[in-house]
Amino acid sequence: MDHRITKMAEVLVGYSVALRPGETVYVEAFDVPTPVLEALLEQIHRADAIPLISQKSFRLLRKCLLYASGESMRSAGHIELERMKKADAYIGIKAPVNITEYADIPALQWDLYHRFWWEPVHIKRRLSQTRWVTLRWPTAAMAQQAGMSTESFEDLYFKSCTMDYQALSIAMEPLRRLMEKTGKVHITGPGTDISFSIKGIPAIKCDGHLNLPDGEVSTAPVMGSTEGEISFNVPMTYQGNVLNHITLEFHQGNVVNFSASDNQTLDSILAVDQGARCVGEFALGVNPIIRRPMHDILFDEKISGSLHLALGNAYPQADNGNRSRIHADMVLLQNPGWGGGTVYFDGVQISKDGKFVIEELNSLNPDSSTAFAS
C-alpha cells in the first residue's frame, strides 16, 4: 500500500478526530478507493475504536435527488440521522470525478435534501455533537480542475494534508487571539470596500481537526454589521454550478445587490431563506503549501493570502446567530498577481497583498513557514 495513504489514515484517526478506545466513528465515503478505507479500518482497529462504514456513489445520489419524494427523502434523512447519533466522531471523504454532477438537480429537490437530510443530520447533529473532519480524495478530475498533472496534484495533496498541523496550530494562535480582541474589520481591494464587526464572536483555529487540508482562522460578522461591497476573484462551485466574478453589496448585514457570471444561480442561492442573504463566516486562509486556486473549496478557502466569507449558516463554534439551510463559501485572493488588497483590524493594517505585515503574524507568511513540512 502507498505509504502516503497509511500516513493520511494515521493523521485522520490519530490527530483529526483523535479516536479513543471504545468510541464509534462514522466513515462516510463517496466513490473512495477500497485501499483508502482499508487503511482507515486498520488505524481504527489500532485505536480500539468501532467503525461504522457507509459507501456511497455521487451518481447514485444524483438519481436519488432527482426522483426523491418528500417521504423518501425524510426516510433517508432519518436513517442517516440514526447513524450519526451512534457516532462519537465522523470522517467524511469524497473522491469527486465531476464537479458539475449535480448541475441538473431542480431547486425543489435540493430543498427536500436540505430540509430532511443535510440540516438535521449535518447542521443540527454532526457539527455540534461529534468530532468531525471532511476531506476529498485526489482524483484525475481534481488535478484537471487545478490545471496540474495527476502526479503533481497528488504530491501537493498529500504534502498539504499531512503537514505538521500541530506546528501550524501554534503559529495560528496569535492570529486567533488578535481576532478575538478585534472589533471592526475593514477589507479593501479591486471592487472591494467592506467592513463589519466581529466583536464578541469566538475565533476558531482550523488546524487539521475539521478539514484536510486545513489552515484558516475563522469567526463571523456580528449580525447587521456588514456594510459595503466585495468582489470575489476565485470561482465558486455550488450544487454543481460554477460561478465566476461574484460581487455582493451589503447594507445592514444583508445582500442588497449582486452580480455574477450566472446571476440566475446566485439569485437562487440567495433566495433559499432569509439567512442566505447574511454572512455566517469570515476567515483568513493561512496554509503555506496552497498558493493558488484548485477550484475546490476545501483547498481554495485555505490558500495563503486569501480570505473568505460564507453566506448562510454560522458554525456553532463561532456562532453569530445566523441560520440558513446553506453555507456558501466565496473566496477572495489578495496576493499581488490577483489584484492585491488590504485587511485592517480596528484601523491597524494587518495584511497587504496577501502578506501579514505585523510582527506577531510573520510566522504565517509562506516564506517563514518551512517548519510545517511533515
C-alpha positions in Angstrom: 0.0 0.0 0.0 1.2 3.5 -0.8 2.8 4.8 2.4 1.1 8.2 1.8 -2.3 6.5 2.2 -1.2 5.0 5.5 0.1 8.4 6.7 -3.1 10.0 5.8 -5.1 7.4 7.7 -2.9 7.9 10.7 -3.5 11.7 10.6 -7.2 11.3 10.3 -7.7 8.7 13.1 -4.9 9.8 15.5 -5.0 13.6 15.1 -8.0 14.9 13.3 -10.7 13.1 15.2 -8.4 11.6 17.9 -10.3 8.4 18.4 -10.3 6.8 21.8 -10.9 3.2 22.8 -14.5 2.1 22.6 -15.6 5.1 20.5 -17.7 4.8 17.3 -16.6 6.6 14.2 -18.9 7.0 11.2 -16.9 6.9 8.0 -19.0 8.2 5.0 -17.2 7.6 1.7 -18.2 8.8 -1.7 -16.5 6.9 -4.6 -13.4 6.4 -2.4 -11.0 3.6 -3.5 -11.1 0.5 -1.3 -7.4 0.7 -0.2 -8.2 4.0 1.5 -11.0 2.5 3.5 -8.8 -0.5 4.3 -6.1 1.8 5.7 -8.7 3.7 7.8 -10.1 0.5 9.2 -6.6 -0.6 10.2 -6.0 2.6 12.1 -9.4 2.5 13.7 -8.7 -1.0 14.8 -5.4 0.1 16.3 -7.2 2.8 18.2 -9.5 0.0 19.6 -12.5 2.0 18.2 -15.6 0.9 16.4 -16.0 1.6 12.7 -19.3 2.4 11.0 -18.7 2.5 7.3 -21.1 3.8 4.6 -20.0 3.7 1.0 -21.9 6.0 -1.4 -21.8 7.0 -5.0 -22.2 10.5 -6.4 -24.1 9.2 -9.5 -26.5 7.2 -7.3 -27.0 10.1 -5.0 -27.8 12.3 -8.0 -30.6 9.8 -9.0 -31.9 9.7 -5.5 -32.1 13.5 -5.5 -33.8 13.6 -8.9 -36.5 11.2 -8.1 -37.0 11.7 -4.3 -40.4 12.5 -2.9 -40.7 14.2 0.4 -41.4 10.9 2.1 -38.4 9.1 0.6 -36.1 11.9 1.5 -37.5 12.1 5.0 -36.8 8.3 5.4 -33.3 8.6 4.1 -32.6 11.5 6.4 -34.0 9.6 9.3 -31.6 6.6 8.6 -28.6 8.9 8.3 -29.5 10.7 11.5 -29.6 7.4 13.4 -26.2 6.6 12.1 -24.8 10.0 13.1 -26.4 9.6 16.6 -24.3 6.5 17.2 -21.1 8.3 16.3 -18.6 9.9 18.6 -16.7 11.0 15.5 -17.3 11.4 11.8 -14.9 11.2 8.8 -16.4 12.3 5.5 -14.3 11.5 2.4 -15.3 12.3 -1.2 -13.5 11.4 -4.4 -15.1 13.7 -7.0 -14.8 12.9 -10.7 -17.2 15.6 -12.0 -17.8 18.8 -10.1 -20.9 19.5 -12.1 -22.5 16.1 -11.4 -25.5 17.8 -9.6 -25.9 20.7 -12.1 -29.3 19.5 -13.3 -30.9 18.8 -9.9 -34.0 21.1 -9.7 -34.2 23.6 -6.8 -37.2 21.8 -5.3 -35.3 18.6 -5.0 -32.3 20.4 -3.4 -34.8 21.9 -0.9 -36.0 18.4 0.1 -32.4 17.3 0.6 -31.5 20.2 2.7 -34.7 20.1 4.9 -34.8 16.4 5.5 -31.2 15.2 5.2 -28.5 17.9 5.3 -29.9 20.1 8.0 -31.0 17.5 10.6 -28.0 15.2 10.1 -25.1 17.6 9.5 -26.1 21.1 10.6 -28.0 20.1 13.8 -26.2 16.9 14.8 -22.7 16.5 13.3 -21.4 20.0 13.6 -22.2 20.4 17.3 -22.3 16.9 18.7 -19.5 14.9 17.1 -15.8 15.4 16.4 -15.6 15.6 12.7 -13.3 16.0 9.7 -14.1 16.2 6.0 -11.8 15.8 3.0 -11.5 15.0 -0.7 -9.6 12.1 -2.1 -7.3 13.1 -5.0 -8.7 12.2 -8.5 -7.6 12.9 -12.1 -10.6 15.2 -12.3 -9.4 17.3 -9.4 -6.0 17.5 -11.0 -7.6 18.7 -14.2 -9.6 21.3 -12.3 -6.3 22.6 -10.7 -4.6 22.6 -14.1 -2.0 20.1 -12.9 -0.8 16.7 -13.9 -2.3 13.9 -11.8 1.1 13.1 -10.2 1.9 16.7 -9.3 -1.5 17.2 -7.8 -1.2 14.1 -5.7 2.1 15.3 -4.4 0.7 18.7 -3.4 -2.4 17.0 -2.0 -0.5 14.6 0.4 2.0 17.3 1.3 -0.7 19.8 2.3 -2.9 17.1 4.1 -0.1 15.5 6.1 1.9 18.6 7.1 2.7 19.3 10.7 -0.6 20.7 11.8 0.4 20.9 15.4 3.2 23.4 14.4 0.8 25.3 12.2 -1.7 25.5 15.1 0.9 27.1 17.3 1.7 29.6 14.6 -2.0 30.4 14.2 -2.6 31.1 17.8 -1.5 34.8 17.7 -4.0 35.4 14.8 -6.8 33.7 16.8 -6.1 35.9 19.8 -5.9 39.0 17.7 -9.2 38.3 16.0 -10.9 37.7 19.4 -9.6 41.2 20.5 -10.8 42.9 17.3 -13.9 44.9 17.0 -14.0 46.1 13.4 -12.7 44.5 10.2 -12.1 46.6 7.1 -11.2 45.0 3.7 -10.2 46.8 0.6 -9.1 45.8 -2.9 -10.2 46.0 -6.5 -14.0 46.2 -6.4 -13.9 45.7 -2.6 -14.5 48.1 0.2 -16.3 46.3 3.0 -16.4 46.4 6.8 -18.1 44.6 9.7 -17.8 43.9 13.4 -16.5 40.6 14.8 -16.7 41.9 18.4 -17.6 39.2 20.9 -17.6 36.3 18.3 -15.2 33.5 19.1 -12.3 32.9 16.6 -11.6 29.3 15.7 -8.3 27.7 14.6 -9.0 25.3 11.8 -5.8 23.3 12.2 -6.4 19.8 10.9 -9.4 18.8 13.1 -12.1 19.9 10.8 -10.8 19.7 7.2 -7.8 18.2 5.4 -6.1 20.2 4.0 -6.7 22.8 6.7 -5.3 26.2 7.7 -7.7 29.0 8.4 -8.8 31.1 11.3 -12.5 31.6 11.3 -15.1 33.8 13.0 -18.3 35.5 11.9 -19.6 39.1 11.5 -22.0 40.4 14.1 -25.5 40.3 12.6 -26.5 43.5 10.9 -22.9 45.0 10.8 -21.8 44.1 7.3 -21.6 47.2 5.0 -20.1 47.8 1.6 -19.1 45.8 -1.5 -16.8 42.8 -2.1 -15.7 41.2 -5.3 -14.5 37.6 -5.2 -11.9 36.5 -7.7 -11.9 32.7 -7.2 -14.6 30.6 -8.9 -17.2 29.0 -6.6 -18.8 25.7 -7.3 -22.2 25.3 -5.7 -24.6 22.3 -6.2 -22.8 21.5 -9.5 -22.9 25.1 -10.9 -19.7 27.1 -11.4 -19.9 30.8 -10.7 -17.3 33.4 -11.5 -16.8 37.1 -10.8 -19.2 37.2 -7.8 -19.8 40.7 -6.4 -22.0 41.3 -3.3 -23.2 44.6 -1.9 -24.3 44.7 1.7 -26.4 47.0 3.8 -27.2 46.4 7.4 -25.9 42.9 7.1 -28.0 41.8 4.2 -27.1 41.4 0.5 -29.0 44.2 -1.3 -27.3 43.8 -4.7 -25.3 41.2 -6.5 -23.8 40.1 -9.8 -22.0 37.0 -11.1 -21.3 35.1 -14.3 -24.5 33.2 -13.6 -27.0 35.6 -11.9 -29.8 33.2 -12.0 -27.9 30.6 -9.9 -26.7 33.2 -7.5 -30.2 34.5 -7.1 -31.5 31.0 -6.3 -28.8 30.7 -3.6 -29.8 34.0 -2.0 -33.5 33.0 -2.2 -33.2 29.8 -0.2 -34.1 31.6 3.0 -33.5 34.9 4.8 -30.2 33.7 6.3 -28.8 33.1 2.9 -28.5 36.8 2.4 -26.4 37.2 5.6 -22.8 36.2 6.3 -22.3 33.3 8.6 -18.5 33.1 8.5 -15.4 35.3 7.9 -12.0 33.6 7.7 -8.3 34.2 6.7 -6.5 31.4 4.9 -3.0 30.5 6.0 -2.0 27.2 4.6 1.6 27.8 3.3 1.5 25.0 0.8 -1.6 26.0 -1.0 -0.7 29.1 -3.0 -3.3 29.3 -5.8 -6.9 28.1 -6.6 -7.5 24.4 -7.0 -11.2 25.1 -7.9 -12.2 23.0 -4.8 -13.4 24.9 -1.8 -11.7 22.7 0.8 -8.4 23.9 -0.9 -9.3 27.4 -2.0 -10.5 28.7 1.3 -7.1 27.7 2.8 -4.9 29.5 0.3 -2.2 31.5 2.0 -3.1 35.2 1.3 -6.8 34.6 0.9 -9.9 35.5 2.9 -13.4 34.2 2.5 -17.0 35.0 3.5 -19.7 32.4 3.6 -23.3 33.3 3.1 -25.7 31.3 5.3 -25.5 29.2 8.4 -22.9 30.1 11.0 -20.8 27.3 12.6 -21.6 26.6 16.3 -18.0 27.2 17.3 -18.2 30.8 16.1 -21.9 31.5 16.2 -23.3 34.9 15.2 -26.8 33.6 15.3 -27.4 33.4 11.5 -29.5 30.4 10.5 -29.9 29.0 7.0 -30.1 25.8 5.0 -27.0 26.8 3.1 -23.3 27.6 3.8 -21.8 29.0 0.6 -18.1 30.0 0.8 -16.8 32.7 -1.5 -13.0 33.3 -1.7 -11.0 36.5 -2.3 -7.3 36.0 -3.1 -5.3 39.2 -2.3 -1.8 38.1 -3.5 -0.1 40.6 -5.9 -0.9 38.5 -9.1 -4.6 38.6 -8.1 -5.0 42.3 -7.6 -3.8 42.7 -4.1 -5.7 44.3 -1.2 -5.5 45.1 2.5 -7.1 43.9 5.7 -7.4 46.2 8.7 -8.3 45.2 12.3 -9.6 48.2 14.3 -7.9 50.6 11.9 -4.5 48.8 12.0 -3.3 47.2 8.8 -2.6 43.5 9.4 -2.0 42.4 5.8 -1.2 43.9 2.5 -1.3 42.0 -0.8 -1.8 38.7 0.9 1.1 39.0 3.3 0.9 39.7 7.0 2.6 42.9 7.9 2.7 42.8 11.7 5.4 41.0 13.5 3.3 38.7 15.6 1.8 37.1 12.5 5.0 36.9 10.4 5.4 33.2 11.0 2.2 32.6 9.0 3.7 34.0 5.8 4.8 31.2 3.4 8.4 32.3 3.3 8.6 31.9 7.0 6.6 28.6 7.2 9.2 25.9 6.3 8.7 24.3 9.8 5.3 22.9 8.9 6.5 20.2 6.5 5.6 16.7 7.5 
